[in-house]
Amino acid sequence: MSKKTTRSTKPKPNPDAAPQKPVVYAAKKVFYISDNLLHADGEQRMCLERFYHPGKGRPALFVTRQDSSTLMELLEYAEPRRSWLLNSEVCSNGRIYMTTPIDATLLALHHLRKHCSKRAMSLDSISADGTDDSTNRLLTRFVSSASLKCVADVKSSGDLIFYKYNADRTLAWLALKTRQVVSVLKAKQVHCGLGAKSQNYVRSEKLVTENDVNEMDYMRVACDYVGRYLDADLHEELTRYLHIPSEIQAMVEEKNAAQKRKSQQGQQSANSKKMKLTNDDVDAATQLRNSRLLDDSDDAKESIALPTTPAPLKERTMSAKEKALAKGAKGSKSIASFFKAK
């Protein structure tokens, strides 16, 4: 029969042994990659490349595939004091990396405005002026000539194609992009108002259409989304082109609209109370007539409908004894006069 295991029979830890520390890895990263990059035809490898990002004002990471025009931006979400548990390992790098598709024309706008504002140039000439090879790779491989026609004037001479930046076409194209983002925000039911809103409560469709749907709020948020990929001055031009007011002005307008809605609701509640009181009076009169406690004659109805005013009270005549007492008390002082301050 085996001996029962007790605390004294358990192996004691070796004091000379080095303490065991939990294994922490920082080299591993968590990626959310699009299916277009994972399930592409052929054995094309994904590559990380850096292109100039106009919204950030510096080069940023993008994911591409070999021998393909696929271009996706690599977004990074980082929060402090966050890690990942991967199987039995602890990854100290708690950041999340996500790939999202992007229109390369937005990245090409910076180079067109910088080099082709005053004269028409070919894409090879634009790339040759810069010292970064990534510009040549971006303009010649990932940007299509059909998309550049939306933002630039195209001139051809033989096999050469020249582009000149067109501000009016660019603003019209960016406005179309902004309205497309507005449609997506509405389809996803994203709240775009200045105030906070809880999505835990279900509201009626009537209130949503009357109070929450503000076209200018959606336009402002969509313009900010598009403006993340534009230069600061171009973003301001797009805001003026769409006639989007400033945020302070929008807050004042929303405050005034809220006060107006509050006054309208108060007026509607007061009117509903008056209507309720009137209906109660009618119901009470109907019930009284139906109770058969009153006579159905016309005199009874008139007495109920038009109550008679009470007659004025007549002055009471004093008796002889009361007159004698009043005559004897004439000229005497009241007892309260003895307690007054002298």
C-alpha positions, 0 to 999 in steps of 0.5 A: 500500500502506497504511503499517503503524500503529506506536506513533509514528503513533498520535494523541497525547492533548492535554494541554490537554483536560479528563480524561474521567470515567466517567459516573455516575448516581444518579437511576436506581433498580432496582425489582422490581415485582409483576405485579399493579401492572404488568398492571392493567386500565385506565391506572391510574398507580402512586403512592407514598404514605406511611402510618404503619408501626407496626413502624417507628414512623414513616411508610413508603412504599407503592405504590398505584394510582389508583382501586384498593384495591391496597396494597403495601409498598415494601421497600428493601435497601441495602448499602455500596459497591454500584452497578449497571451499566446498559448503559454507565452506572454507577448509584451508587445500589446499593439494591434496591427491591421491592414486596410485598403487605400486609394493610392491617388490620395498619396499621389496628390501630395507629389502632384501639388508639389511638382505639377502645380505650374507645369505639366510633368510626366510621372518619371520626371516627378520621381526623378526630382526626388531623392527617395526611390519610393516616390517612383515606385508609388507613382509608376506601379500603384497609381493608375492613369485613369484615377489621375484624370480625376485630379489632374489635366492629362496631356499626351505627346506620343508615348509620353503622358504629362499631368498638371494638377487641377484644383477644381477637379481635385476638390470635386473628386474629394467631395465625392469621396466624402459623400461616399464615406457619409453613406457608409457611416449612415449604413453602419449607424455610426453616431456623428453628433458632437454630444455623447450617445449611448447605444444601449437604449433602443429609440424609435425611428421617429425620434432618430429621424427628427433629432439625431440625423444631422447631415452636416455632422456626418459631412464633418466626420467624413471630411475628417476621415478623408482629411487624414490622407491629405495635406493640412492646407488641402483639408482646409480647402475641402472644408470650405468647398463643402461649406462645413462650419467650424466646430465651435459654430456647430456646438452653438447651433446644436445648443440652440436647436436643443433649447428649441426642441426643449421648448417645443416639448414643453409646449406639447406637454402643456397642450396635452394636459389641457386636452386631458383635463377637458376630456375628464370634465366631459367624461364626468358630466356624461357619467353624471347624466347616465347615473339617473340621479338627476332629473332629465327635465330641461330645468335640471339641465339648465341648473347643472349647466348654469349654476345660480349665483348666491344672494348677498347677505343682509345686515342683521338687526341688533336687539334692544339689549345689544344696543344698550350694551354698545351705548354703555361701552362707548368711550371705554378703552380696550384691554389691549391698550394696557399692554402697549409700550409707553 
